[in-house]
């Protein structure tokens, strides 16, 4: 679902959801793949949802420099997780 981050309260709600819900789960998933585990289908679905939401906010971030570093870090973290998870899949075979 698309929300305008320019509307009052929306950005705050999105950031709070990220900080309290999404980031802890993303970090847990990262820890698991760093330990050699593969992604569960629920983790893949969750990461897909996070990536789609992150991409949805690209225009907003391009206009608000103060969020660029966070945006870049989130996309980099996603890349690290998926790269490591694919490597783990390859070592499982």
C-alpha positions as CSV (number, residue, x, y, z in Angstrom):
1,X,0.0,0.0,0.0
2,X,1.3,3.4,-0.9
3,X,1.3,6.3,1.5
4,X,2.5,9.8,0.9
5,X,5.4,10.4,3.4
6,X,4.7,14.2,2.9
7,X,1.4,13.9,4.9
8,X,1.6,14.7,8.5
9,X,2.2,11.7,10.7
10,X,2.7,9.2,7.9
11,X,6.5,9.5,8.0
12,X,6.5,9.2,11.7
13,X,4.4,6.0,11.6
14,X,6.5,4.5,8.8
15,X,9.7,5.2,10.7
16,X,8.3,3.8,14.0
17,X,7.1,0.6,12.2
18,X,10.6,0.3,10.7
19,X,12.4,0.9,14.0
20,X,10.2,-1.3,16.3
21,X,9.1,-4.0,14.0
22,X,10.9,-4.4,10.7
23,X,14.5,-3.6,11.6
24,X,14.6,-6.1,14.5
25,X,13.3,-8.8,12.3
26,X,15.7,-7.9,9.4
27,X,18.6,-8.0,11.9
28,X,17.5,-11.4,13.2
29,X,17.3,-12.7,9.6
30,X,20.8,-11.3,8.9
31,X,22.2,-13.1,12.0
32,X,20.6,-16.4,10.9
33,X,22.1,-16.2,7.3
34,X,25.5,-15.1,8.8
35,X,25.3,-18.3,10.8
36,X,24.8,-20.3,7.7
37,X,21.1,-20.8,7.7
38,X,18.9,-20.5,4.6
39,X,15.9,-18.3,4.4
40,X,12.5,-19.6,5.3
41,X,9.7,-18.8,2.9
42,X,8.2,-16.5,5.5
43,X,11.5,-14.6,5.7
44,X,11.6,-14.3,1.9
45,X,8.0,-12.9,1.8
46,X,8.9,-10.5,4.6
47,X,12.1,-9.3,2.9
48,X,10.2,-8.9,-0.4
49,X,7.6,-6.7,1.3
50,X,10.3,-4.6,3.0
51,X,12.1,-4.2,-0.4
52,X,8.9,-3.2,-2.2
53,X,8.1,-0.6,0.5
54,X,11.7,0.7,0.4
55,X,11.6,1.1,-3.3
56,X,8.2,2.9,-3.0
57,X,9.9,5.6,-1.0
58,X,12.8,6.3,-3.4
59,X,11.2,9.5,-4.8
60,X,10.7,10.8,-1.3
61,X,14.3,10.1,-0.3
62,X,15.6,11.7,-3.5
63,X,14.0,15.0,-2.3
64,X,15.0,14.6,1.4
65,X,18.8,14.3,1.8
66,X,18.5,13.6,5.6
67,X,17.0,10.1,4.7
68,X,19.4,9.1,2.0
69,X,21.9,7.4,4.3
70,X,19.2,5.4,6.1
71,X,17.7,4.4,2.7
72,X,21.2,3.4,1.4
73,X,21.9,1.4,4.5
74,X,18.6,-0.5,4.3
75,X,19.1,-1.4,0.7
76,X,22.7,-2.5,1.4
77,X,21.5,-4.6,4.3
78,X,18.9,-6.3,2.1
79,X,21.6,-7.0,-0.5
80,X,23.9,-8.5,2.2
81,X,21.2,-10.7,3.4
82,X,20.1,-12.0,0.0
83,X,23.7,-12.5,-1.2
84,X,24.6,-14.5,1.9
85,X,21.4,-16.5,1.8
86,X,22.0,-17.4,-1.8
87,X,25.6,-18.5,-0.9
88,X,24.1,-20.6,2.0
89,X,21.7,-22.2,-0.4
90,X,24.6,-23.1,-2.7
91,X,26.5,-24.8,0.1
92,X,23.5,-26.8,1.1
93,X,23.3,-28.7,-2.2
